[in-house]
Structure formats: C-alpha cells, structure tokens
Amino acid sequence: MTRANYTITHTIARAAVGVQGMQGVRDVQDPARRWSKQRAVRVWVVLPAYNEAASLPPVLEALARLPSAVAWRAVVVDDGSQDGTGDVARQLAARLPVDVLVHSHNRGLAAALRTGLTHVCARAAPEDVVVTMDADNTHDPGQIPQLLEAVAAGADLVVASRYARGARQVGVPAHRAALSAGVGWLLRLRFGLPGVRDYSCGYRAYRARLLQAALERYGAQLIETGGFDVAAELLVKLAALRPRAAEVPLVLRYDRKPGPSKMPTARTIAGYLRLVARRPPGPAP
C-alpha cells in the first residue's frame, strides 16, 4: 500500500486554543518546529458501522472535503449490517480511499472497533494518526484538523469532549446526557487519566505508536468488553502507558442520527460498573 504524504506547515501555536487538559505540553513552539518539516503521515479513520447505509455516505463525503494537506484513509467495518451498508461502502471505495472490512454477522461495537484498530495498527507507521469516530453522522469529520493540531502540539491521545469549553450537544436525549456525565465522573474518580474528562465519547485521535504499544502489551485483552463501554475501557488500558492526553470541544449532532440509538442502556451501564470495579492496570515498565 502506497503511503500518502501531508505537510503540516501552519503555526501550531493555534492548537493551544481549544485544547484543554494537556499534560506536560507547555511550549507549543517546540512541536511547531518539529511538525513544520515535511512528514509522511497518514490519518487513518476507523468507522465501525452497523446498518448505516444512509449515514455513511455523508460521513465519507465530509472526509473528502478535508483540507488537501490531510492524507486520510477510512476503514469501514461493516458489522453484519442488513441494510446494504457494505455495498454502499464498496461503491464509495471505488472513488475514495476506503478499506471495507466485513463481519459475517453482528458482533457489536467493541468487536468492530477491535477489527478496525487491529487492521490499522498492522499497516500504520508509528507517526501516523488513528482517528475513531461514529459512522452515524453525529460526529463531524470537519473537526479532524482540530484533533490533528492537538496531536501536533504534543498529545498522544486527543478526545473530542462534551465537557471542554465550547462544546455543544444538539438533540441529545436528557437520559443519554445524564448517563455520559455520570460515567465520566465515576471513571475520573476511579482512574483519573490526566487531561481527560469525557471517557465515553469515541471520537478521538491517537498516535499510531500508542495503539501499537498497547496491542503489544495487552494483545487480545486490549478490548475485552463486548459493549458500548469500549471507549472507556480503551482509556483505562491506555492510561497505563502514561500518554499525554488532551481534549478539544466536541460538537455532537445527535439530530442528524437517522434512527434510534443502538446502545442497550441497561447492558451499557452494567459494563461501566464492571469497568469501575476492575483493578487498574499497572504502569508500563
């Protein structure tokens, strides 16, 4: 697979605006000097998708409108969809840089994310960036440059957060907002990854080397859950590697979701409680 290049030449000092909770990143000029040189960096966008035939095209078209400096490749994981999601993804792959992976039956969000991350980590260079986001058009791909700026400023992990200053949630049911806030509070109290307040949002950017190191340490145990608590589990596991973490404000457009949420609320709450009850993984040697 031929790797595309992109050059980050703008002033990364702007990354300090809207990036909250950065730990150990004091002088954004040093990262700016490092990243102002040409780098062969690809942005891999992992999109777990279950019955998202209607939502996937606007997401991939929005990726196509990213600045030309961003060399991206999407990885769509069709998780046993029954509405032609895989066919739609393959049609778009004829003209866009998209890999399509298929589960023969629905295995759940965690399994789809595991498949996508394993695929990417086997192909990405350590300096590449891996973005995970929802395929239901509630996460705006137009925010990816903001995530990349935070990585350029020194972060290994960047969360698009509902609790960062400037974040907005449009059309989110009250019970979902309350669940997310409660989960975040519990997990911060229990595990406390510096720089992160939003544990349950899956819209994130990771340095590929961080995920590759995590796979080397945990293997198949990196993702053990089968449910929607997978985003929080990943943060708990990655915390042992002591990454520099940051948040940028998320604009969550729940009003664009074409159908009801696929998240089973009771099962998800049970998963979060099991996660809170776990012993935190020890620090990496």
PyMOL commands that set and color helices and strands:
alter all, ss='L'
color gray80, all
select helices_A, chain A and resi 12-16+29-35+56-64+85-93+109-121+141-152+174-190+208-222+230-239+254-256+265-277
alter helices_A, ss='H'
color red, helices_A
select strands_A, chain A and resi 43-49+72-79+98-103+129-132+157-161+168-170+204-207+245-249+251-253
alter strands_A, ss='S'
color yellow, strands_A
deselect
rebuild
show_as cartoon
